[in-house]
Amino acid sequence: MRITRTTAGTAFVGGALVLTLTALAYPTMLGVRNTVSTQDRVITNTVFGPLTEADRDFVVKVRAAGLWEHPLGLMAMERGSTPEMKEAGEHLVVGHARLDATCRRIAPELGVTLPNLASPQQQQFVSTVDGATGKQFDTTAVNIMRITHGQIFPVIAKVRANTKNSLVRQLADQANDTVLDHITVLEKTGLVNFDQVNFQQSAPPDLPKAQLTPPAPQPGEPVLSLTAPPGLEVNTSAPTPSPTVR
């Protein structure tokens, strides 16, 4: 019965709360709807190369991902019920702290405004996981994050293949390594429901744009920094695959 409830709970969470990172837009910054027809439009020329709407979206997406996955990683470090879950939390925290540092470094160079809060949907992800306990906490967190990481993975590849901006290429390289590392440690927990994850990655729900949009920062608001706890050092660039597929 526990397996049945866990599976059902995972399916519900996945079905109701899947983060469509590939559709995330930031209207205050972009000023236009995030559509395929406008993504290759050059919005500014920088010393690092032209910056397209897709490039600018990508920087915001990486930042927004950290704004909810970093605190969720801290939860996993504290409340994970297995060593593998705690390890996944460490990788999430360190990986997103490093990505966030890169976003904060390159954003002023590119003229990109970064959000300080995750989108309403992303905030709901954190609330949903925070409301679970024990093994259900682990299972809920792992499957939500495995879905979202699987969705952003091909986005990174597309940006890396098409961008002409050297700073965006560097961020894409780092994000590719980090997301692959996170996928690997999440799978090592043995809690990924691959059938559900694969379905949700290929058929995410069509949610209102407002649910996917991080709120704009207030004028003059300091940029929030995501950092790792002192002394926490893990390798987020060379993942080691799990020896078995569960």
C-alpha positions as CSV (number, residue, x, y, z in Angstrom):
1,M,0.0,0.0,0.0
2,R,2.9,2.4,0.7
3,I,4.2,1.9,-2.8
4,T,0.8,2.6,-4.3
5,R,0.3,5.8,-2.3
6,T,3.8,7.0,-3.1
7,T,3.3,6.4,-6.8
8,A,-0.1,8.0,-6.8
9,G,1.3,11.0,-4.9
10,T,4.2,11.3,-7.3
11,A,1.8,11.2,-10.3
12,F,-0.4,13.9,-8.8
13,V,2.5,16.2,-8.0
14,G,4.0,15.6,-11.4
15,G,0.7,16.1,-13.2
16,A,-0.3,19.2,-11.3
17,L,2.9,21.0,-10.7
18,V,5.3,20.3,-13.6
19,L,7.5,23.3,-14.3
20,T,7.6,24.2,-18.0
21,L,11.0,25.8,-18.0
22,T,11.0,25.9,-21.8
23,A,8.1,28.2,-21.7
24,L,9.3,30.5,-18.9
25,A,9.3,34.2,-19.8
26,Y,10.1,37.4,-17.9
27,P,7.8,40.1,-19.4
28,T,9.3,43.0,-17.4
29,M,12.6,42.2,-18.9
30,L,11.7,40.8,-22.2
31,G,8.8,43.1,-23.1
32,V,7.4,40.6,-25.6
33,R,5.8,37.2,-25.5
34,N,8.3,34.3,-25.5
35,T,7.6,32.7,-28.8
36,V,9.5,30.7,-31.4
37,S,9.2,33.5,-33.9
38,T,11.0,36.1,-31.8
39,Q,13.6,34.0,-30.0
40,D,16.3,34.5,-32.6
41,R,15.8,38.3,-32.7
42,V,18.9,40.2,-31.7
43,I,18.0,42.6,-28.9
44,T,21.4,44.1,-28.3
45,N,25.0,43.9,-29.5
46,T,27.6,43.4,-26.8
47,V,31.4,43.1,-26.8
48,F,30.7,39.4,-26.2
49,G,28.6,39.0,-29.3
50,P,25.0,39.6,-30.2
51,L,22.4,38.8,-27.5
52,T,19.1,37.3,-28.7
53,E,15.8,36.9,-26.8
54,A,16.6,33.2,-26.4
55,D,20.0,34.1,-24.9
56,R,18.4,36.5,-22.4
57,D,15.6,34.1,-21.6
58,F,18.2,31.4,-20.8
59,V,20.1,33.6,-18.3
60,V,16.8,34.3,-16.5
61,K,15.8,30.6,-16.6
62,V,19.0,29.5,-15.0
63,R,18.7,32.2,-12.3
64,A,15.0,31.3,-11.7
65,A,15.8,27.6,-11.4
66,G,18.3,28.3,-8.6
67,L,15.7,30.4,-6.7
68,W,13.7,27.3,-5.9
69,E,16.1,24.4,-6.3
70,H,18.7,25.9,-4.0
71,P,16.3,26.1,-1.0
72,L,14.9,22.7,-1.9
73,G,18.5,21.4,-1.8
74,L,19.0,22.8,1.7
75,M,15.8,21.0,2.8
76,A,17.1,17.8,1.3
77,M,20.4,18.1,3.2
78,E,18.6,18.6,6.5
79,R,15.5,16.4,6.1
80,G,16.6,13.7,3.6
81,S,16.0,10.2,5.0
82,T,18.9,8.5,3.2
83,P,22.6,9.4,2.6
84,E,21.8,9.4,-1.2
85,M,19.1,12.0,-0.6
86,K,21.3,14.2,1.5
87,E,24.0,13.9,-1.2
88,A,21.6,15.0,-3.8
89,G,20.8,18.1,-1.7
90,E,24.4,19.0,-1.4
91,H,24.9,18.8,-5.2
92,L,21.8,20.9,-5.8
93,V,22.9,23.6,-3.3
94,V,26.5,23.8,-4.6
95,G,25.6,23.5,-8.3
96,H,23.0,26.3,-8.1
97,A,25.2,28.5,-6.0
98,R,27.9,28.3,-8.7
99,L,25.5,28.9,-11.5
100,D,24.0,31.8,-9.6
101,A,27.4,33.4,-9.2
102,T,27.9,33.1,-13.0
103,C,24.4,34.6,-13.7
104,R,25.1,37.5,-11.3
105,R,28.5,38.1,-12.9
106,I,27.3,38.2,-16.5
107,A,23.9,39.8,-16.2
108,P,25.3,43.4,-15.8
109,E,27.6,42.8,-18.8
110,L,24.6,41.7,-20.9
111,G,22.1,44.2,-19.6
112,V,19.9,41.4,-18.2
113,T,17.7,42.0,-15.1
114,L,17.5,39.0,-12.8
115,P,14.5,38.1,-10.7
116,N,14.8,37.7,-6.9
117,L,11.8,35.4,-6.5
118,A,10.9,32.2,-8.2
119,S,7.7,32.0,-10.2
120,P,4.4,31.2,-8.4
121,Q,4.6,27.7,-9.8
122,Q,8.2,27.2,-8.6
123,Q,7.3,28.6,-5.2
124,Q,4.4,26.0,-5.1
125,F,6.9,23.2,-5.8
126,V,8.9,24.2,-2.7
127,S,5.7,24.4,-0.6
128,T,4.6,21.0,-1.8
129,V,7.8,19.4,-0.9
130,D,8.0,21.2,2.4
131,G,4.6,19.8,3.3
132,A,5.8,16.2,3.0
133,T,7.7,14.2,5.5
134,G,10.0,11.1,5.6
135,K,10.1,9.0,2.5
136,Q,7.3,10.9,0.9
137,F,9.5,14.1,1.2
138,D,12.3,12.3,-0.6
139,T,10.1,10.9,-3.3
140,T,8.2,14.1,-4.0
141,A,11.3,16.2,-4.1
142,V,13.2,13.8,-6.3
143,N,10.5,13.4,-8.9
144,I,9.6,17.1,-9.2
145,M,13.3,17.9,-9.7
146,R,14.0,15.1,-12.1
147,I,11.2,16.2,-14.3
148,T,12.3,19.8,-14.4
149,H,16.0,18.9,-15.0
150,G,14.9,16.6,-17.8
151,Q,13.0,19.5,-19.4
152,I,15.8,22.1,-19.2
153,F,18.5,19.7,-20.5
154,P,17.5,19.9,-24.3
155,V,17.0,23.7,-23.9
156,I,20.6,24.1,-22.8
157,A,21.8,22.1,-25.8
158,K,19.8,24.3,-28.2
159,V,21.1,27.5,-26.6
160,R,24.7,26.3,-26.7
161,A,24.4,25.3,-30.4
162,N,22.8,28.5,-31.5
163,T,24.1,31.4,-29.4
164,K,26.7,33.8,-30.8
165,N,27.4,35.3,-27.4
166,S,30.5,34.0,-25.6
167,L,29.2,34.7,-22.1
168,V,26.0,32.8,-22.8
169,R,28.1,29.9,-24.2
170,Q,30.1,29.8,-21.0
171,L,26.9,29.7,-18.9
172,A,25.4,26.9,-21.1
173,D,28.5,24.8,-20.7
174,Q,28.4,25.2,-17.0
175,A,24.6,24.5,-16.9
176,N,25.0,21.4,-19.0
177,D,27.5,19.9,-16.6
178,T,25.5,20.9,-13.5
179,V,22.2,19.6,-14.8
180,L,23.7,16.3,-15.8
181,D,25.3,16.1,-12.4
182,H,21.9,16.8,-10.7
183,I,20.1,14.3,-12.9
184,T,22.7,11.7,-11.9
185,V,22.5,12.2,-8.2
186,L,18.7,12.3,-8.2
187,E,18.6,9.0,-10.0
188,K,21.1,7.5,-7.5
189,T,18.5,7.9,-4.8
190,G,16.5,5.1,-6.5
191,L,13.3,7.1,-6.1
192,V,12.8,8.3,-9.7
193,N,9.5,7.1,-11.3
194,F,10.9,7.0,-14.8
195,D,7.5,6.3,-16.5
196,Q,5.9,9.3,-14.9
197,V,9.0,11.5,-15.4
198,N,9.2,10.6,-19.1
199,F,5.6,11.3,-19.6
200,Q,5.6,14.7,-17.9
201,Q,8.8,15.8,-19.7
202,S,7.2,15.1,-23.1
203,A,3.6,16.3,-22.2
204,P,3.7,19.1,-19.6
205,P,0.5,20.8,-18.6
206,D,-0.4,24.1,-20.3
207,L,-0.4,26.5,-17.4
208,P,-1.2,30.2,-17.4
209,K,1.8,32.4,-18.2
210,A,1.4,34.2,-14.9
211,Q,2.2,31.0,-13.1
212,L,5.4,30.6,-14.9
213,T,6.7,34.1,-14.6
214,P,9.0,35.3,-11.8
215,P,7.9,38.6,-10.4
216,A,10.1,41.6,-11.3
217,P,12.4,43.0,-8.6
218,Q,11.5,46.3,-7.1
219,P,13.6,49.3,-8.4
220,G,16.8,49.5,-6.5
221,E,16.3,46.1,-4.9
222,P,19.6,44.3,-4.2
223,V,20.3,41.1,-6.2
224,L,19.8,38.1,-3.9
225,S,22.9,35.8,-3.7
226,L,22.6,32.1,-3.5
227,T,25.5,30.6,-1.6
228,A,26.6,27.2,-0.3
229,P,27.2,26.6,3.4
230,P,30.8,27.2,4.4
231,G,33.1,24.2,3.8
232,L,30.6,22.4,1.5
233,E,32.6,21.3,-1.6
234,V,31.3,18.8,-4.1
235,N,32.2,18.1,-7.7
236,T,29.3,19.2,-9.9
237,S,31.1,18.9,-13.3
238,A,31.9,15.2,-13.5
239,P,29.0,13.0,-12.5
240,T,29.4,9.4,-11.8
241,P,26.5,7.3,-13.2
242,S,24.7,4.9,-10.8
243,P,26.0,1.3,-11.3
244,T,22.5,0.0,-11.6
245,V,19.2,1.1,-13.1
246,R,16.4,0.9,-10.6
